[in-house]
Amino acid sequence: MKPTCVVGNITELPSSFLYLLEDNTIDILATDKSSIDFCYHMYFEKFDTGSFQRCIAIYGPSFSRHVHFDNEDSEVVTPNSKYAELFFLEDGNNISDFANECYTFRLFLNMYMICHAREIELCVIDGNDIVSADEFVKRKLDRFGDATYLCEGNGFKLCGYHNSHNEYLERIQGKDNLLIVIGDSWVVGDNRDTAEEWVPGQLANSFGNLVATHFDSDIVVCGSPGNSNRGAVLNFCMWYLLHPDFTNEYKDVTIIFSNTAESRDCIASGNVGSWDSNELRAGYIALQRKDKMLRDSEIAISTFSAFVDRLPVNCYYMINHSASVMTSALSTLDKAMIIRPVGNKLIHDYNHYFKFDLHPTGARVGYFSSCRHPNDRGNKYLAQEVIKHIKGF
């Protein structure tokens, strides 16, 4: 096995670095049709097992998300692709002046996280410079600036970061403990029975906030309605980069990762899923190979798990949707860290449990709102499940 690899796209390699392609001690994973995201997806196991000691990433703006549509070869979205407008926004868009640049950076962060977790030296070729990944990240954060305060409700502040309008929510009150909850609409308390459109104040009734209240903790929520597993992981990574000293600021930090369905993704303008009313966005999801979408979720959660395993935190994984995603991604994890329904072998996740509105004893309980999200009773039940797990019984 060659100790060094190159990822990205070789057409974006500056002439001063072409010598890398002739070095027979380097494994050239990059091609003229790949991207950093493509290499992360296709060769994830090599990074996850620490097969490389060093990775050189060719960073560029033109080769974006890896996709694989039914009956077609896998490919990388470029400005000339059918779905280009989802990943390359026009100038003057109402998202952010940095929307495209920040989205490219987000795709890089997947590679950053797994290399950091597996102690692989990651260097970045950015223009004519080659710098360490940490220096590169610092440059980008200096350029992009701080998160943007958007609004608040019931004491919860919502912050965005360029192409993510819901990067994170927080309620910081100077507590000794911190709870971080990561996921989709379930973790932000989305409930159309209480508000036609989701607002930050709904977080007050979420299971995460109930858990934070129980343990007298500050709370940060990295999630949003419609979020994907990949998007949730990147929300956390951005929050982590913006708050690098958080583990030194609290006596105890607990993380709850709440998974979602695999039929979702994050594009340059935010979340997208099979539920989307826009024909292009919905088609982008519907036409992708299901095994590719499942793998996206699996490697996102595996990356997250490896990354947080190096932090002084307690991390629990809550199976709220698509049990197959979490079961595969976390097959090596201590089962005590996985929160899932028990008592009925036919029910594998809480969405499944609530959907049938049946307790394992057969008694109807009504945990769902009309929009198929946990209602107040459902959130209280989920909070009790988490609290029991954290307490160890």
C-alpha positions in Angstrom: 0.0 0.0 0.0 1.4 3.4 -1.0 1.6 5.8 2.0 0.3 8.9 0.2 -2.7 9.5 -2.0 -4.0 12.4 -4.1 -7.8 13.2 -4.2 -9.8 15.8 -6.2 -9.6 16.3 -9.9 -6.3 16.3 -11.8 -7.5 19.0 -14.3 -7.4 21.5 -11.4 -3.9 20.6 -10.4 -1.6 23.6 -11.0 1.4 22.9 -13.3 3.8 23.4 -10.4 2.4 20.2 -8.8 2.2 18.0 -11.9 5.2 16.1 -10.7 2.9 14.4 -8.1 1.3 12.4 -11.0 4.6 10.9 -11.9 5.6 9.8 -8.4 5.2 6.1 -8.2 5.1 6.2 -4.4 1.8 8.1 -4.5 -1.6 6.5 -5.0 -3.4 8.8 -7.5 -7.1 8.4 -6.7 -8.0 11.6 -8.6 -8.9 11.5 -12.2 -10.1 14.0 -14.8 -13.7 13.1 -13.9 -13.5 12.9 -10.1 -13.7 15.3 -7.2 -12.8 15.3 -3.5 -16.4 14.3 -2.7 -16.1 11.5 -5.3 -12.9 10.1 -3.8 -14.4 10.3 -0.3 -17.3 8.2 -1.3 -15.5 5.7 -3.5 -12.5 5.1 -1.3 -14.0 5.7 2.1 -12.9 2.3 3.6 -9.3 3.1 2.8 -9.5 6.3 4.8 -11.5 4.8 7.6 -9.0 2.0 8.1 -6.1 4.4 8.1 -4.5 2.9 4.9 -2.8 6.1 4.1 -0.4 8.2 6.2 -0.9 11.3 4.1 -3.5 12.7 1.7 -3.1 15.6 -0.7 -6.4 17.2 -1.7 -6.6 19.2 -5.0 -9.1 21.9 -4.1 -11.0 23.5 -6.8 -14.4 25.0 -7.6 -15.6 23.1 -10.8 -16.0 19.5 -9.7 -18.6 19.1 -7.0 -21.0 16.5 -5.6 -20.7 12.8 -6.5 -23.9 11.4 -7.9 -25.0 8.0 -9.3 -28.3 7.9 -11.2 -30.1 4.7 -12.1 -28.8 3.0 -15.3 -25.9 5.5 -15.5 -22.3 5.5 -14.5 -21.4 7.4 -11.3 -20.3 11.0 -12.0 -19.4 14.3 -10.6 -21.6 17.4 -11.0 -20.0 20.2 -12.9 -21.3 23.6 -14.1 -22.4 21.9 -17.3 -24.3 19.0 -15.7 -28.0 18.5 -15.8 -28.3 19.3 -12.1 -25.7 22.1 -12.1 -28.1 24.7 -10.8 -28.5 22.8 -7.5 -24.8 23.0 -6.8 -23.6 26.1 -8.6 -25.9 29.0 -7.8 -26.0 32.1 -10.1 -24.3 35.3 -9.0 -26.7 37.5 -7.2 -28.6 34.6 -5.6 -30.5 35.3 -2.4 -28.6 32.8 -0.4 -25.2 34.3 0.1 -22.3 35.8 -1.8 -20.3 32.8 -0.5 -22.9 30.1 -1.2 -21.0 28.2 -3.9 -17.6 28.7 -2.2 -18.9 27.6 1.1 -20.7 24.5 -0.4 -17.4 23.4 -1.9 -15.8 23.8 1.5 -18.5 21.7 3.1 -17.8 18.9 0.7 -14.2 19.1 1.7 -15.1 18.8 5.4 -16.1 15.2 5.0 -12.5 14.3 4.0 -11.2 16.6 6.7 -13.2 14.8 9.4 -12.2 11.3 8.5 -8.5 12.2 8.1 -8.5 14.0 11.4 -10.2 11.0 13.1 -7.8 8.5 11.6 -4.7 10.6 12.1 -4.0 10.9 8.4 -2.0 14.0 7.5 -4.2 16.0 5.1 -2.7 18.8 2.9 -4.5 21.0 0.5 -3.4 22.3 -2.8 -5.2 25.6 -3.2 -4.1 27.5 -6.2 -0.3 27.5 -6.1 -0.1 26.9 -2.4 0.0 23.6 -0.5 -0.9 24.0 3.2 -2.0 21.8 6.1 -5.7 21.1 6.3 -5.9 23.1 9.6 -4.3 26.1 8.0 -6.6 25.8 5.0 -9.7 25.6 7.2 -8.6 28.7 9.2 -8.2 30.6 6.0 -11.7 29.7 4.8 -13.3 30.6 8.2 -11.5 33.9 8.2 -12.9 34.5 4.7 -16.4 33.4 5.5 -16.7 35.1 8.8 -18.9 34.2 11.8 -22.3 32.6 11.7 -25.2 35.0 11.1 -27.8 35.5 13.8 -31.2 35.1 12.1 -33.9 35.2 14.8 -35.0 33.6 18.0 -38.0 32.3 20.0 -38.6 31.0 23.5 -34.9 31.8 24.3 -33.5 29.8 21.4 -31.3 31.6 18.9 -31.1 30.5 15.3 -27.9 31.0 13.3 -27.2 30.4 9.7 -24.0 30.1 7.7 -24.1 31.0 4.0 -25.8 28.0 2.3 -27.4 26.6 5.5 -30.2 28.8 6.9 -30.4 26.5 9.9 -26.8 25.8 10.8 -27.6 25.5 14.5 -29.8 26.7 17.3 -28.6 27.4 20.8 -29.7 28.4 24.3 -26.6 29.2 26.3 -27.2 30.2 29.9 -23.9 29.5 31.6 -24.7 26.0 32.7 -22.0 23.5 33.7 -23.2 20.9 31.2 -23.8 21.0 27.4 -26.2 18.9 25.4 -25.7 18.8 21.6 -28.5 17.3 19.5 -28.0 16.6 15.8 -30.6 15.6 13.2 -33.6 16.7 11.2 -37.1 18.0 12.0 -37.5 15.7 14.9 -34.7 17.4 16.9 -36.0 20.9 16.2 -39.6 20.2 17.4 -41.3 20.6 14.1 -45.0 20.2 14.6 -47.6 21.7 12.2 -50.3 21.4 14.8 -48.7 24.2 16.7 -47.4 26.3 13.8 -48.0 26.2 10.1 -44.3 26.7 9.4 -41.5 25.7 11.7 -40.1 28.5 14.0 -37.2 28.3 16.5 -39.5 28.6 19.5 -40.9 25.1 18.8 -37.6 23.8 20.0 -39.0 24.3 23.5 -41.2 21.2 23.2 -38.6 19.0 21.5 -37.3 15.9 23.2 -33.8 17.3 23.1 -34.8 20.4 25.1 -36.7 18.2 27.6 -33.5 16.2 28.1 -31.4 19.4 28.4 -33.8 20.7 31.0 -33.7 17.4 33.0 -29.9 17.5 33.2 -29.7 21.3 33.7 -27.7 21.8 30.5 -27.1 24.4 27.9 -28.3 23.1 24.5 -27.0 23.4 20.9 -29.1 21.8 18.1 -27.4 21.1 14.8 -30.4 20.3 12.6 -33.3 21.6 10.6 -36.6 20.4 9.0 -35.8 18.1 6.0 -32.1 17.6 6.9 -30.1 14.7 5.6 -27.7 12.5 7.7 -24.9 14.1 5.7 -26.2 17.6 6.2 -26.6 17.1 9.9 -23.0 15.9 10.2 -21.8 18.9 8.3 -23.9 21.2 10.5 -22.2 19.8 13.5 -18.7 20.1 11.8 -19.3 23.8 11.0 -20.5 24.4 14.6 -17.4 22.6 15.9 -15.1 24.7 13.8 -16.7 27.9 14.9 -16.6 26.7 18.6 -13.3 24.8 18.9 -13.0 25.1 22.6 -16.4 23.9 23.6 -15.1 20.8 25.5 -13.1 23.1 27.8 -16.0 25.3 28.6 -18.2 22.6 30.2 -17.8 20.0 32.9 -19.8 17.5 30.8 -20.7 17.3 27.2 -23.3 14.9 25.8 -24.2 14.5 22.1 -27.3 12.8 20.8 -27.2 12.0 17.1 -30.7 11.4 15.7 -30.6 9.8 12.3 -33.0 10.4 9.4 -34.0 8.7 6.2 -31.4 8.2 3.4 -33.5 9.7 0.6 -32.2 13.3 1.3 -29.2 15.4 0.5 -27.8 18.8 1.1 -27.3 21.1 -1.9 -25.9 24.6 -2.3 -29.2 26.2 -1.2 -30.0 23.9 1.7 -31.9 20.6 2.2 -33.5 18.5 -0.5 -35.5 15.3 -0.3 -38.1 13.1 -2.0 -40.8 15.4 -0.4 -39.7 18.4 -2.4 -42.3 20.1 -4.6 -39.7 21.4 -7.0 -39.5 19.0 -10.0 -35.7 19.3 -10.5 -34.8 18.8 -6.8 -37.3 16.0 -6.4 -36.0 14.3 -9.5 -32.4 14.6 -8.3 -33.3 12.5 -5.3 -35.7 10.1 -7.0 -33.4 9.1 -9.8 -30.3 8.4 -7.7 -29.5 4.8 -7.0 -30.8 3.8 -3.6 -27.6 1.9 -2.7 -25.7 5.1 -3.4 -27.9 7.2 -1.2 -27.8 4.6 1.6 -24.0 4.5 1.4 -23.9 8.3 1.6 -25.7 8.1 4.9 -23.7 5.2 6.2 -20.3 6.9 5.6 -21.5 10.2 6.9 -22.5 8.6 10.2 -19.4 6.5 10.3 -17.3 9.6 9.7 -19.1 11.5 12.5 -18.7 8.5 14.9 -14.9 8.3 14.2 -14.6 12.1 14.6 -16.4 12.5 17.9 -14.8 9.4 19.3 -11.6 11.4 19.7 -13.4 14.1 21.7 -14.0 14.0 25.5 -17.8 13.7 25.1 -20.5 11.0 25.6 -22.2 10.3 22.3 -25.5 8.4 21.9 -27.1 7.4 18.6 -30.8 7.5 18.4 -32.5 5.4 15.8 -35.5 7.6 14.8 -35.7 6.6 11.1 -34.4 4.0 8.7 -32.8 1.5 11.2 -30.8 -0.1 8.4 -28.7 3.1 8.1 -27.6 3.2 11.7 -27.3 -0.6 12.1 -24.8 -0.8 9.3 -22.9 2.4 10.1 -22.6 1.6 13.9 -22.1 -2.1 13.7 -18.9 -1.9 15.8 -20.3 0.5 18.4 -21.1 -0.4 22.0 -24.8 -1.2 22.0 -25.2 0.7 25.2 -24.7 3.9 23.2 -27.5 3.1 20.8 -31.1 4.3 21.7 -33.8 2.4 19.9 -37.3 0.9 20.6 -37.2 -2.3 22.6 -39.9 -4.9 23.3 -41.0 -5.6 19.8 -38.7 -7.3 17.3 -40.8 -6.0 14.4 -40.2 -2.4 15.3 -36.7 -1.1 14.7 -36.9 2.7 14.9 -39.1 5.3 16.7 -40.7 6.5 13.4 -41.9 3.0 12.8 -43.0 2.8 16.4 -45.0 6.0 16.3 -46.4 5.5 12.8 -48.5 2.6 13.9 -49.5 4.5 17.1 -49.2 1.2 18.9 -47.4 0.4 22.1 -45.9 -3.1 22.1 -48.7 -4.2 24.4 -51.2 -3.2 21.7 -52.5 -0.1 23.5 -53.0 3.0 21.3 -51.0 5.9 22.5 -51.0 8.7 19.8 -47.4 10.0 19.7 -47.7 11.7 16.2 -49.0 15.1 15.1 -51.0 15.4 11.9 -47.7 16.1 10.0 -46.2 12.8 11.2 -43.8 14.4 13.6 -43.7 13.7 17.3 -46.4 15.7 19.2 -45.9 16.8 22.8 -46.6 13.3 24.1 -44.2 11.8 21.5 -41.5 14.2 22.5 -42.0 13.5 26.2 -41.7 9.7 25.4 -38.5 10.2 23.4 -37.0 12.3 26.2 -37.8 9.6 28.7 -36.1 7.0 26.4 -33.0 9.2 26.2 -32.9 10.0 29.9 -33.2 6.3 30.8 -30.3 5.5 28.5 -28.0 8.2 29.8 -28.7 7.1 33.4 -27.9 3.6 32.4 -31.2 1.8 33.1 
